[in-house]
Amino acid sequence: MRNRILAGLGVAALATVGIAAPANAISDTSADLYVVHAFPGLTVDVYVNDGAEPALADFEPMDVAGPLDLPAGDYNFKVVAAGGDPTVPEEVAIELDATLAANTSYTAVAHPAEDGTPVLSAFVNDISEIPAGEGKITVRHTAQVGAVDVRSGDAVLIEALANPDEADVLQLPADTYADINVVPTGTDTRAIELGDVALPAGTNIFVHAFGPMEDDTFSAVIFTIDGLGATPAEIPAGEAGLGQQPNTGLIAAGAALLLALAAAAVIVRRQTVGAER
C-alpha cells in the first residue's frame, strides 16, 4: 500500500502515515482534518470554499492527507477529476458542506456508496484519553460492497458493518492481534487481510475499507493517531534505581512496536471476493 501525505490549505503535512500523528493541532479556535481518498481508479483535485487553486492536487486513490489545522467554521468541499473545473457543476464528482467545531478532529473520506455513487463521508475522530496500557481501533466501511464482519481469525470483532458506517470504537489492551480479516457478512470469504496487527498503547488506528479495484479485490487505507494514552502512575525517584537512569530497554521495545505498527499499516494482502459477497 502506498500512503502519501500532501500539504493543503497552506498547512505543513506529516511526513508519514501509520506513524505518530499526534492529536495536538486542535485548540479552542481550530479543528484538525484528515482527508482519505478511498475511491478506486480516479485521481482528483479537492477544492475548499471555492478557492481558485485546489487544496489537494492530484490526490490519488489510497492517499491520506493531514492533519490539516483549520479554523473552526463552515466549509464547502468540492471534488473533481484532476484538472477539472469546480465551477462547472457537471465536473463536480462530490460536494459536501460541513461545519468543523473547535477542539475536534475529523476525517473526510471520498469513497463509493454501496451502489457505486461517489460520496464524501465525514467522521469525528475519537481522540479522547486512552487508559494506560490500552489502544483503540476504529473501522469505517467505505468500500463498494454490502455489510461486512471484521474478525480475528474466525472470531468476530465487529458484525454487520454497513457502508458508510463506523463501528463502535474497539478499546483493547495494547498487544498484537492475530489474523485480522474482513468478510462479507454471512460468508467465510476473506475480502481484506491485514494479518497480525500491533496495537500500541495510547494509539487509535483508523481503518477504511477500500475497493473494489480493477481486479475485483479489496484493500484498506490506514492512518494512526498516537499520544492519546493516560500517563502511568509516577514511580518515586531513586526507588529501585528506576528514577536515576533511563530505561533504555523499554524505549527500544517501544520503538520496535511502533515500527511493527507501521509495517502492519502499509502491508495489506488482497483477496478476491467471490460470488458470495
C-alpha positions, 0 to 999 in steps of 0.5 A, a space after each residue: 500500500 502506498 500512503 502519501 501525505 500532501 500539504 493543503 490549505 497552506 498547512 505543513 503535512 506529516 511526513 508519514 502515515 501509520 506513524 505518530 500523528 499526534 492529536 495536538 493541532 486542535 485548540 479552542 479556535 481550530 479543528 484538525 482534518 484528515 482527508 482519505 481518498 478511498 475511491 478506486 481508479 480516479 485521481 482528483 483535485 479537492 477544492 475548499 470554499 471555492 478557492 481558485 487553486 485546489 487544496 489537494 492536487 492530484 490526490 490519488 486513490 489510497 492517499 491520506 492527507 493531514 492533519 490539516 489545522 483549520 479554523 473552526 467554521 463552515 466549509 464547502 468541499 468540492 471534488 473533481 477529476 484532476 484538472 477539472 473545473 469546480 465551477 462547472 457543476 457537471 465536473 463536480 464528482 462530490 460536494 459536501 458542506 460541513 461545519 468543523 467545531 473547535 477542539 475536534 478532529 475529523 476525517 473526510 473520506 471520498 469513497 463509493 456508496 454501496 451502489 457505486 455513487 461517489 460520496 464524501 463521508 465525514 467522521 469525528 475522530 475519537 481522540 479522547 484519553 486512552 487508559 494506560 496500557 490500552 489502544 483503540 481501533 476504529 473501522 469505517 466501511 467505505 468500500 463498494 460492497 454490502 455489510 461486512 464482519 471484521 474478525 480475528 481469525 474466525 472470531 468476530 470483532 465487529 458484525 454487520 458493518 454497513 457502508 458508510 458506517 463506523 463501528 463502535 470504537 474497539 478499546 483493547 489492551 495494547 498487544 498484537 492481534 492475530 489474523 485480522 480479516 474482513 468478510 462479507 457478512 454471512 460468508 467465510 470469504 476473506 475480502 481484506 487481510 491485514 494479518 497480525 496487527 500491533 496495537 500500541 498503547 495510547 494509539 487509535 488506528 483508523 481503518 477504511 475499507 477500500 475497493 473494489 479495484 480493477 481486479 475485483 479485490 479489496 484493500 484498506 487505507 490506514 492512518 494512526 493517531 498516537 499520544 492519546 494514552 493516560 500517563 502511568 502512575 509516577 514511580 518515586 525517584 531513586 526507588 529501585 534505581 528506576 528514577 536515576 537512569 533511563 530505561 533504555 530497554 523499554 524505549 527500544 521495545 517501544 520503538 520496535 512496536 511502533 515500527 511493527 505498527 507501521 509495517 502492519 499499516 502499509 502491508 495489506 494482502 488482497 483477496 478476491 471476493 467471490 460470488 458470495 459477497 
